Amino acid sequence: MNELQLPPELLDEIAQHIQGSANIASCCLAASVFRDPCQKRLLSSLHLENSATSRRNFRSYKETAARFTEAPHLALYVTNLTITLRCSDLDTEAAIASIFTCLTRVQKCNVVGTGSRSQWCEIPSKVTTPFAAWLTHLPTGALREMRCGFLHDIPRVIVHNILRTARSFIFIMASVESSPSGTVPASRQVITSRKRELLIIESPQLYTGLAEPEFAPYWGNLGRLSVTANRPFSELCVAATESLEYLTIILFDRIPEDLRPQIGFTRPLSSLKKLHIPLAGESQLQNSQDLTLLWFFVSVLAPILRSPITPVLEQVVISFKPTNFVSDVDENMVYSFTPNATNLLNRLDDMVIQHASLRCVRWAIQLRDQASLRAFSDALKQLLPKMSIQGKLIVNRTE
């Protein structure tokens, strides 16, 4: 029987609708026309670890090198690469180097250490050297996303190549070496055709490290930046002032007074149009001993909500839980706001109205139903009367 002659795009689309690895593997064996699209599904993600700790869904370097030697085309299917860098590794340098040579179509790369204090210098060079060479030879903008987590004192030349090759960056509990140990790349090409994104979580040293003049060429087209409120992020914002359009400031939870950073802007954020503030923790204004949220609105938000600092700002989005502001809800769904919250929201009302370009403040609240949303919205309008009258107050429900 002649095999079906279908366009490759249609076969790929069919393969995308098959659920479960076992079913995809069965389809791969059922007909040769489905072999390539199903192999793409099965092999799109690769997680490398050393052979001493390899487990399900993880592959040792030696095992992977042997597989790619046997069937080189399989390496071309890998688009999502995760590498766990450990302080000990049992595989040979030749096996590790051969793998990176084959990986030419990776779109997303996730490099993680083990534990919260993994030092780059403690990882065997037989792993880091091939990885560094692979990064160096990647074309500018080749990666859609690059993640680095739980790695400290990353060499600056590695950071340069990460910033050069990726369009989106995520750093979690990571840091760059304080002084250069190698040569800065002579060519620091950056992507100019599209805006890039950067997310930094619990990496205090990176906020100042990446704001150094050495890394300035990479921020000329940074369109979106996500930071945590307990770190000094203003320098990095200023470094990207000409291109930064979307800023997210995450407040995770209570911040001790001695760890609250000083936020100040030496230059206007001249391109910033949208500010998103997720209140992700449990900080409550009803607790007179916990002034984290009050500090955040007064010392972080207030400086940003000034027309000279954000001259083209159009929208602020605040994502929160009712418990961040509310002390009680009675049986008639009447919300009682704490005195701290009342004072804070009154001040915010004035700041928003005084901003020249700000069109609205959108409150995204976690509530169960539309009735609760209407009740909360009515209560909020009483505390933000100026915003309400001018149509700048919007309240939405989120799950």
Secondary structure, DSSP 4 states (H G I P E B T S, - for coil): -PPP---HHHHHHHHHT--SHHHHHHHHHH-GGGHHHHHHHHHSEEEEE-TTT--TT-EEHHHHHHHHHH-GGGGGG--EEEEE--S---S-HHHHHHHHHH-----EEEEE-SSS--BGGGS-HHHHHHHHHHHHHSPTT-BSEEEEEEEEEE-HHHHHHHHHHBSEEEEEEEEE-SS--SPPPS------SS-EEEEEES-HHHHHHTTSGGGGGGGTTEEEEEEETTS--HHHHHHTTTT--EEEEEB-S---GGGPPP---SS--TT--EEEEEB-S---TT-TT--HHHHIIIIIIHHHSSTTTSTT--EEEEEE-GGGTEEEE-TT--EEE-HHHHHHHHHHHHHHHH-SS--EEEEEEE-SSHHHHHHHHHHHHHH-HHHHHTT-EEEEEE-
